[in-house]
Amino acid sequence: MGYLQHPVREDRPVRIGLIGAGWIGTFHAESVAQRIPSARLEAIADPALPAVEALAGRLGVGKISIDAEDVLNDPDVDAVLISAPARFHSGLIAAAARAGKHAFCEKPGGRTVEELDAALEAAHAAGVVVQFGFNRRYANDFAAARRLIDAGAVGTPQLLRSLTRDPGSPDGIANPERIPPGTIFLETLIHDFDTLNWLNPGAVPVRVHAVADALVAPEAKEGGLLDTAVVTVTYSNGAIAVAEANFNALYGYDVRGEVFGSAGMVTAGGPQATTATSYTAAGINAATVRLNVDLFHDAYTAELAHFVESVKAHRDGIQASAAQDSAAPKAPGGIDARNALAVALAATRSAQTGLPVDVADIAVLSPAEPALQRVGDKA
């Protein structure tokens, strides 16, 4: 009798190529190079060569390019980290799939459902791992809130809320004319839409109504800027959700979530940098966070670590569920990206027309995971 083959995890790191060395790409590169031992930053590509040279020099990366194709065609690269501008996301996912590379992509997954679907089809055909950068799932408080929901703490979700208020200054938004139209929905509130979908498992959004304006920089409205928005989302299970955003919170970076249901409520998030609070003659005071990479420092790292573990499991022939901590959030995949994008596009249309939009007019959606089986429910 001969030996039986048994899958064994390899010690060699997952070799990652970065495409896009801007603000968030730089932070992700630092995470891969300095905070995730099971990964190695193999190469960096960005059209801005000075930025690439500076980042590579600081992190000790020997392969740099101004062309993403060089990273995609590199046989030493196992996976790509896509943090290029949103208009390139779907195309880069598809190109990575054709090159046999796994992909971690920042949000949104595409600018239209059709282009995202094409990218996801390419990834499915190639059998590669694709994960999207919905980092709130990996923040300790949001992950804890989801575990409480899973345990039945809120019962049946009825009202949900998610908000994003970007840090600002008394001078307002710097260079508002440079913010592409639709940013508030496609690149800011899309985080909130994913959060609401994730905190209401088994349900899909069916109707969206958005109100938006340029209240921080009204002079830029003619160029398409919307810097303040409130969006109402109705779900297939009857739950009603509200998402709101503003680009200029003077007190800091404020991200919060709330789910109220038949049995109770859970909350997560807030702008506080610490639980330490001073009580003096001047009043009550607490420090607040000013940058996304500070508020979600650990979450950004955790989502990439999850991706790396998924790639290792795929490479080593081990089921990802067995390779990862069972308490870890479910990795946001194609269905999650598609559902959040559909809400963002419906919100964009609603803000333009002033009317509610049926999500089915944008895309037919399916839930990313089954509805919860709570105590007392019949299977």
C-alpha positions as CSV (number, residue, x, y, z in Angstrom):
1,M,0.0,0.0,0.0
2,G,1.4,3.4,-1.0
3,Y,1.2,6.7,0.9
4,L,-2.0,8.6,0.9
5,Q,-1.8,12.3,-0.1
6,H,-2.6,14.7,2.7
7,P,-2.7,18.4,2.2
8,V,0.0,20.3,4.1
9,R,0.2,24.0,4.5
10,E,3.3,25.5,3.1
11,D,5.4,28.0,5.1
12,R,6.3,30.1,2.1
13,P,4.6,33.5,2.1
14,V,2.0,34.7,-0.3
15,R,3.7,37.0,-2.7
16,I,1.6,40.1,-3.4
17,G,1.9,42.8,-6.1
18,L,0.5,46.2,-5.3
19,I,-1.4,48.1,-8.1
20,G,-1.9,51.7,-7.0
21,A,0.4,53.4,-4.6
22,G,-1.9,56.2,-3.4
23,W,-3.0,56.9,0.1
24,I,-4.8,53.6,0.9
25,G,-2.4,51.6,-1.3
26,T,0.5,52.9,0.6
27,F,-1.1,51.8,3.9
28,H,-2.0,48.4,2.5
29,A,1.6,48.0,1.3
30,E,2.9,48.8,4.8
31,S,0.5,46.2,6.3
32,V,1.7,43.5,3.9
33,A,5.4,44.3,4.4
34,Q,5.4,45.0,8.1
35,R,2.3,43.5,9.8
36,I,1.4,40.2,8.0
37,P,4.2,37.7,8.4
38,S,2.6,35.2,6.0
39,A,2.8,37.7,3.1
40,R,5.5,39.4,1.2
41,L,5.3,42.5,-0.9
42,E,6.8,41.4,-4.2
43,A,6.2,44.3,-6.5
44,I,4.6,47.8,-6.8
45,A,3.1,49.4,-9.9
46,D,1.7,53.0,-10.2
47,P,2.0,55.6,-13.0
48,A,3.5,58.0,-10.5
49,L,7.0,56.7,-10.5
50,P,8.4,59.0,-7.7
51,A,5.7,57.7,-5.4
52,V,6.5,54.1,-6.3
53,E,10.3,54.7,-5.8
54,A,9.7,56.3,-2.4
55,L,7.4,53.5,-1.2
56,A,9.6,50.7,-2.5
57,G,12.7,52.2,-1.0
58,R,11.0,52.5,2.4
59,L,9.7,48.9,2.3
60,G,12.6,47.2,0.6
61,V,10.8,46.2,-2.5
62,G,13.0,45.5,-5.5
63,K,10.4,45.3,-8.3
64,I,8.7,48.5,-9.4
65,S,6.9,49.7,-12.5
66,I,4.6,52.3,-13.9
67,D,2.6,49.6,-15.7
68,A,0.2,47.2,-13.9
69,E,0.8,44.6,-16.7
70,D,4.3,44.1,-15.3
71,V,2.8,43.0,-12.0
72,L,0.1,40.9,-13.6
73,N,2.6,39.1,-15.8
74,D,5.1,38.4,-13.0
75,P,5.3,34.7,-12.3
76,D,6.6,35.5,-8.8
77,V,3.4,37.3,-7.9
78,D,0.6,35.1,-6.4
79,A,-2.0,37.8,-5.7
80,V,-2.6,41.4,-6.5
81,L,-3.8,44.2,-4.2
82,I,-5.9,46.6,-6.3
83,S,-6.0,50.1,-4.9
84,A,-6.0,52.0,-8.2
85,P,-8.8,54.5,-8.9
86,A,-12.3,53.0,-9.0
87,R,-12.6,53.2,-12.8
88,F,-9.9,50.6,-13.1
89,H,-11.2,48.1,-10.5
90,S,-13.3,45.7,-12.6
91,G,-10.8,45.6,-15.5
92,L,-7.9,44.9,-13.1
93,I,-9.9,42.1,-11.4
94,A,-10.6,40.5,-14.8
95,A,-7.0,40.9,-15.9
96,A,-5.7,39.4,-12.7
97,A,-8.0,36.4,-13.1
98,R,-6.8,35.8,-16.7
99,A,-3.3,35.9,-15.3
100,G,-4.2,33.4,-12.6
101,K,-3.7,35.9,-9.8
102,H,-5.9,36.1,-6.8
103,A,-7.2,39.6,-6.1
104,F,-8.0,41.9,-3.2
105,C,-9.8,44.9,-4.5
106,E,-10.8,48.2,-2.9
107,K,-14.4,49.3,-3.2
108,P,-16.3,49.7,-5.4
109,G,-15.9,46.6,-7.4
110,G,-17.0,48.4,-10.5
111,R,-18.8,51.5,-11.7
112,T,-21.7,49.4,-13.2
113,V,-23.1,46.1,-12.2
114,E,-22.4,44.9,-15.8
115,E,-18.7,45.5,-15.6
116,L,-18.5,44.0,-12.1
117,D,-20.4,40.9,-13.3
118,A,-17.9,40.5,-16.2
119,A,-15.0,40.7,-13.7
120,L,-16.6,38.2,-11.3
121,E,-17.3,35.8,-14.2
122,A,-13.6,35.9,-15.2
123,A,-12.6,35.2,-11.6
124,H,-15.0,32.3,-11.3
125,A,-13.7,30.8,-14.6
126,A,-10.1,31.1,-13.4
127,G,-10.9,29.7,-9.9
128,V,-9.2,32.6,-8.1
129,V,-9.9,34.1,-4.7
130,V,-11.5,37.6,-4.9
131,Q,-12.1,39.7,-1.8
132,F,-13.3,43.3,-1.5
133,G,-12.2,46.0,0.9
134,F,-15.2,46.4,3.1
135,N,-13.1,46.9,6.2
136,R,-15.8,47.6,8.8
137,R,-16.5,43.9,9.0
138,Y,-13.1,43.5,10.5
139,A,-13.4,46.3,13.1
140,N,-13.7,44.7,16.6
141,D,-16.8,46.6,17.5
142,F,-18.7,45.9,14.2
143,A,-17.6,42.3,14.3
144,A,-18.9,42.0,17.9
145,A,-22.2,43.5,16.9
146,R,-22.6,41.0,14.1
147,R,-21.9,38.1,16.5
148,L,-24.5,39.5,18.9
149,I,-27.0,39.6,16.0
150,D,-26.1,36.0,15.1
151,A,-26.7,35.0,18.7
152,G,-30.2,36.6,18.6
153,A,-29.6,39.7,20.7
154,V,-31.8,41.9,18.5
155,G,-34.2,39.2,17.3
156,T,-35.6,40.2,13.9
157,P,-33.9,43.4,12.6
158,Q,-36.4,46.2,12.1
159,L,-34.5,49.4,12.0
160,L,-30.8,49.8,10.9
161,R,-28.6,52.8,10.7
162,S,-25.1,53.4,9.4
163,L,-23.2,56.7,9.1
164,T,-19.9,58.0,7.8
165,R,-18.7,61.5,8.6
166,D,-15.3,62.3,7.1
167,P,-13.0,64.4,9.2
168,G,-13.0,68.1,8.1
169,S,-11.7,71.5,8.9
170,P,-13.2,75.0,9.5
171,D,-12.0,75.9,6.0
172,G,-14.2,73.2,4.5
173,I,-13.3,70.7,1.8
174,A,-10.0,71.2,0.1
175,N,-10.3,71.3,-3.7
176,P,-13.9,70.1,-3.9
177,E,-13.9,70.5,-7.7
178,R,-11.5,67.5,-7.8
179,I,-14.0,65.1,-6.2
180,P,-15.7,63.0,-9.0
181,P,-19.5,63.2,-9.2
182,G,-21.1,60.3,-7.4
183,T,-18.2,59.8,-4.9
184,I,-20.5,60.1,-1.9
185,F,-22.5,57.0,-3.0
186,L,-19.9,54.9,-4.9
187,E,-16.9,55.4,-2.6
188,T,-18.1,56.7,0.8
189,L,-21.6,55.4,1.5
190,I,-20.9,52.1,-0.3
191,H,-19.2,51.1,3.0
192,D,-22.5,51.9,4.8
193,F,-24.5,49.9,2.3
194,D,-22.3,46.9,2.7
195,T,-22.5,47.3,6.5
196,L,-26.3,47.4,6.5
197,N,-26.5,44.4,4.1
198,W,-24.1,42.5,6.4
199,L,-25.9,43.3,9.6
200,N,-29.2,42.1,8.1
201,P,-28.2,38.7,6.9
202,G,-30.4,36.8,4.5
203,A,-32.2,39.9,3.3
204,V,-31.6,42.0,0.2
205,P,-32.3,45.7,-0.5
206,V,-35.4,46.2,-2.6
207,R,-36.1,50.0,-2.6
208,V,-33.8,53.1,-2.2
209,H,-34.6,56.7,-1.7
210,A,-31.8,59.3,-1.5
211,V,-31.6,63.0,-0.7
212,A,-28.3,64.7,-1.3
213,D,-26.8,68.2,-1.7
214,A,-23.6,70.2,-1.6
215,L,-24.0,71.8,1.9
216,V,-20.3,72.0,2.8
217,A,-19.1,73.3,-0.6
218,P,-22.2,74.7,-2.4
219,E,-20.0,76.5,-4.9
220,A,-19.0,73.1,-6.3
221,K,-22.5,71.7,-6.8
222,E,-22.6,72.8,-10.4
223,G,-19.6,70.6,-11.1
224,G,-21.5,67.6,-9.7
225,L,-20.3,67.6,-6.1
226,L,-22.6,66.1,-3.5
227,D,-21.1,66.3,0.0
228,T,-24.0,65.4,2.2
229,A,-26.6,62.6,1.8
230,V,-29.2,60.6,3.6
231,V,-30.4,57.3,2.0
232,T,-33.3,55.1,3.1
233,V,-33.1,51.4,2.2
234,T,-36.0,49.0,2.5
235,Y,-35.2,45.3,2.7
236,S,-36.9,42.1,1.6
237,N,-37.5,41.2,5.2
238,G,-39.3,44.5,5.8
239,A,-36.4,46.1,7.7
240,I,-35.9,49.8,7.1
241,A,-32.4,51.2,7.1
242,V,-30.9,54.7,7.0
243,A,-27.4,55.6,5.8
244,E,-26.0,59.1,6.0
245,A,-22.7,60.8,5.1
246,N,-21.0,64.2,5.2
247,F,-17.6,65.2,4.1
248,N,-16.7,67.7,6.8
249,A,-17.1,66.6,10.4
250,L,-15.0,69.1,12.4
251,Y,-14.8,66.9,15.5
252,G,-13.1,63.9,13.7
253,Y,-13.7,60.8,11.7
254,D,-17.1,59.4,12.8
255,V,-18.4,55.9,11.7
256,R,-21.2,54.3,13.5
257,G,-23.7,51.5,13.1
258,E,-26.9,50.4,14.8
259,V,-29.4,47.6,14.5
260,F,-32.7,47.6,16.4
261,G,-35.0,44.6,16.4
262,S,-37.8,42.7,18.0
263,A,-35.6,41.6,21.0
264,G,-33.2,44.5,21.4
265,M,-30.5,46.7,19.9
266,V,-26.8,46.6,19.2
267,T,-24.5,49.5,18.3
268,A,-20.9,49.9,17.1
269,G,-18.5,52.6,16.2
270,G,-17.9,56.2,17.1
271,P,-15.2,58.9,16.7
272,Q,-13.5,58.5,20.1
273,A,-9.8,57.7,20.0
274,T,-9.9,56.3,23.5
275,T,-12.4,55.7,26.3
276,A,-10.5,58.1,28.5
277,T,-12.6,61.2,29.1
278,S,-11.8,64.4,31.0
279,Y,-14.4,66.2,33.2
280,T,-13.2,69.7,34.0
281,A,-14.5,73.2,34.5
282,A,-14.2,73.6,30.7
283,G,-16.6,70.7,30.2
284,I,-16.4,67.1,29.1
285,N,-13.7,66.3,26.6
286,A,-12.5,63.2,24.8
287,A,-9.9,62.8,22.0
288,T,-11.2,61.8,18.6
289,V,-9.7,60.0,15.6
290,R,-8.9,62.1,12.5
291,L,-7.8,59.6,9.9
292,N,-9.4,56.4,8.4
293,V,-6.1,54.6,8.8
294,D,-6.2,55.3,12.5
295,L,-9.8,54.5,13.2
296,F,-9.6,51.3,11.2
297,H,-5.9,50.5,11.5
298,D,-6.4,47.0,12.8
299,A,-9.4,46.3,10.6
300,Y,-7.4,47.2,7.4
301,T,-4.7,44.8,8.5
302,A,-7.1,42.1,9.5
303,E,-9.0,42.1,6.2
304,L,-5.7,41.7,4.3
305,A,-4.6,38.9,6.7
306,H,-7.9,37.2,6.0
307,F,-7.3,37.5,2.2
308,V,-3.7,36.1,2.6
309,E,-5.0,33.1,4.6
310,S,-7.7,32.4,1.9
311,V,-5.0,32.5,-0.8
312,K,-2.8,30.2,1.3
313,A,-5.7,27.8,1.8
314,H,-6.4,27.8,-1.9
315,R,-2.8,27.2,-2.7
316,D,-2.3,24.4,-0.2
317,G,-5.6,22.6,-0.9
318,I,-7.2,23.3,2.5
319,Q,-10.7,24.5,3.0
320,A,-10.6,28.2,4.0
321,S,-13.0,27.5,6.8
322,A,-10.6,25.1,8.4
323,A,-7.6,27.4,7.8
324,Q,-9.2,30.5,9.4
325,D,-10.5,31.4,12.9
326,S,-14.2,30.5,13.0
327,A,-14.8,33.8,14.7
328,A,-13.5,35.8,11.8
329,P,-16.0,37.7,9.7
330,K,-17.1,36.2,6.4
331,A,-14.8,37.6,3.7
332,P,-16.8,40.0,1.5
333,G,-16.9,38.5,-1.9
334,G,-18.6,39.1,-5.3
335,I,-22.2,38.9,-4.1
336,D,-21.4,41.4,-1.3
337,A,-19.7,43.8,-3.7
338,R,-22.6,43.5,-6.2
339,N,-25.3,44.1,-3.6
340,A,-23.6,47.2,-2.2
341,L,-22.9,48.6,-5.7
342,A,-26.5,48.1,-6.7
343,V,-27.7,50.2,-3.7
344,A,-25.1,52.9,-4.5
345,L,-26.3,53.1,-8.1
346,A,-29.9,53.2,-7.0
347,A,-29.1,56.0,-4.6
348,T,-27.3,57.9,-7.3
349,R,-30.4,57.6,-9.6
350,S,-32.8,58.5,-6.7
351,A,-30.7,61.6,-5.9
352,Q,-30.9,62.7,-9.5
353,T,-34.6,62.2,-9.9
354,G,-35.9,62.9,-6.4
355,L,-37.9,59.6,-6.6
356,P,-37.5,56.2,-4.9
357,V,-35.8,53.6,-7.0
358,D,-36.6,49.9,-7.1
359,V,-33.3,48.0,-6.8
360,A,-34.6,45.4,-9.3
361,D,-34.4,48.2,-11.9
362,I,-30.6,48.2,-11.3
363,A,-30.0,44.5,-10.8
364,V,-31.6,41.3,-9.6
365,L,-29.9,40.6,-6.2
366,S,-29.5,37.5,-4.1
367,P,-28.5,37.3,-0.4
368,A,-24.8,36.8,0.2
369,E,-25.6,34.4,3.1
370,P,-28.7,32.6,4.5
371,A,-31.1,34.1,6.9
372,L,-30.2,33.5,10.6
373,Q,-31.8,30.6,12.3
374,R,-32.5,32.1,15.7
375,V,-33.5,30.3,18.9
376,G,-37.2,29.2,18.6
377,D,-37.2,29.4,14.8
378,K,-38.2,26.3,12.8
379,A,-35.5,25.0,10.5
